[in-house]
Amino acid sequence: MTERLTDQELDDLIRHELLSVSAPAELRQKLLRPELLAPGKAGVLALFGLSANDGFFRRVLPVAACLVAALGIALWNPDDRHAALAEEIFSHIYMEEGLLAQRGDLIPLPTVSSRMEDIVGAHLDMSQDVENLEVTFAKDCWVAKTIGFHLIMKGETGAVTVMMIPSQEKDVEFNISDAKFSGVVTPTEGGYLVVVGNKREPISAYRNLLTGHLEWEY
Amino acid sequence: MNPVMTAKESDDKTVIEGAGTRQQRYEALVSAYYNDIFRYAYWLGKSRQLAEDLTQETFMRAWRAFDSLQSQGAAKAWLFTILRRENARRFEKFQPELDDIEDHQSAIPDTRINEPDQQMEMRLLHKAIADLEPEYREPLILQVIGGFSGEEIATMLNLNNNTVMTRLFRARNKLRAVLDPDGEGQDA
């Protein structure tokens, strides 16, 4: 370049270069399939095979099958849907029942909240009541055909399981129970909040505490 | 307002808060902004693959929270803010070293720039933008791609307006120094 650039010329060049980058042609179509975007985990798209470089395309078919199953659940009448969700929840709890008896170190609440935010896009507003919760387990989980957040905390009479299951379903709160446990499934802004404990546990108190301090992002 | 917005994009932006279904309004949101969101992600992360992932994650979250979007005017800033947060989260977790900026080829060949020395100049500029420190690069991207004002950028980046204006000035000066080394540089 031999002549000095004017401010306008410089701006034009910068604008041209910044705008020269264009999205891949197929990206718009991917974005217009929100049913594939429903699970709430950040990064889950890669798991769904939408990230070409990751080589996960082989996972698309089984995931698609799960989505069809999820759609089927969504179209059932509410009682059937609730029963199916309850079964999923209890299956998950029994599958990981060993965790309920663990006496591991407590996980700091900010850590719990941070993991929750990473996994399902929600966090806990800290308050004294929330900070008194004693959480012994906090991880992602595969439940009800999606990636949820599973935490276990010490209750008054035993372990209490809490799950957050991302969903756009507009639903009503419903109780669940089996021979051993009772619980409640509460629709919140970004998904279901599930609280399950043994039958003497004050489940609704935990439900109230958590729903009152749960903030979904955006 | 982004000066390169097409009539189609303008229509899409009108539909976002129109009377359509949630799905239709989401589709309008995607159509209006996915290219800008991809560009922003690309210049933030300097990788097309990362940009694609970030764009998908951004719209995934936008879809989930779509009902909370109150007005068309806020849509773009909302999306850019989601993307910034996703990018920050990603880097907190993985600290990836992704930089395919050297391999960049514009997806839309520009017939106005077809001379070898012009192409060389644009490659130089591309690398210079990518090499800008993030504190200078990001306000510039938000201004040029997002079409945001200094005050809007200040709000998004949690800075004061003067800081943003200074960084924009210095960013341009740094790029000028690359393209026009004989020109007199200015400093704020």
Chai-1 contact restraints between the chains, C-beta under 6 A:
chainA,res_idxA,chainB,res_idxB,connection_type,confidence,min_distance_angstrom,max_distance_angstrom,comment,restraint_id
A,M1,B,D180,contact,1.0,0.0,6.0,A-B,restraint_1
A,R4,B,D180,contact,1.0,0.0,6.0,A-B,restraint_2
A,R4,B,G183,contact,1.0,0.0,6.0,A-B,restraint_3
A,L5,B,D180,contact,1.0,0.0,6.0,A-B,restraint_4
A,L10,B,R176,contact,1.0,0.0,6.0,A-B,restraint_5
A,L13,B,L125,contact,1.0,0.0,6.0,A-B,restraint_6
A,R15,B,V144,contact,1.0,0.0,6.0,A-B,restraint_7
A,E17,B,M122,contact,1.0,0.0,6.0,A-B,restraint_8
A,E17,B,L125,contact,1.0,0.0,6.0,A-B,restraint_9
A,E17,B,H126,contact,1.0,0.0,6.0,A-B,restraint_10
A,L18,B,V144,contact,1.0,0.0,6.0,A-B,restraint_11
A,L18,B,I145,contact,1.0,0.0,6.0,A-B,restraint_12
A,S20,B,S106,contact,1.0,0.0,6.0,A-B,restraint_13
A,V21,B,R39,contact,1.0,0.0,6.0,A-B,restraint_14
A,V21,B,Y42,contact,1.0,0.0,6.0,A-B,restraint_15
A,S22,B,A107,contact,1.0,0.0,6.0,A-B,restraint_16
A,S22,B,I108,contact,1.0,0.0,6.0,A-B,restraint_17
A,A23,B,Y34,contact,1.0,0.0,6.0,A-B,restraint_18
A,A23,B,N35,contact,1.0,0.0,6.0,A-B,restraint_19
A,A23,B,F38,contact,1.0,0.0,6.0,A-B,restraint_20
A,R28,B,Y34,contact,1.0,0.0,6.0,A-B,restraint_21
A,L31,B,V30,contact,1.0,0.0,6.0,A-B,restraint_22
A,L31,B,Y34,contact,1.0,0.0,6.0,A-B,restraint_23
A,L31,B,F59,contact,1.0,0.0,6.0,A-B,restraint_24
A,L32,B,E27,contact,1.0,0.0,6.0,A-B,restraint_25
A,L32,B,V30,contact,1.0,0.0,6.0,A-B,restraint_26
A,P34,B,W63,contact,1.0,0.0,6.0,A-B,restraint_27
A,L37,B,M60,contact,1.0,0.0,6.0,A-B,restraint_28
A,L37,B,W63,contact,1.0,0.0,6.0,A-B,restraint_29
A,A42,B,E57,contact,1.0,0.0,6.0,A-B,restraint_30
A,L45,B,Q56,contact,1.0,0.0,6.0,A-B,restraint_31
A,L50,B,Q56,contact,1.0,0.0,6.0,A-B,restraint_32
A,S51,B,D53,contact,1.0,0.0,6.0,A-B,restraint_33
A,N53,B,Q49,contact,1.0,0.0,6.0,A-B,restraint_34
A,Y218,B,A65,contact,1.0,0.0,6.0,A-B,restraint_35
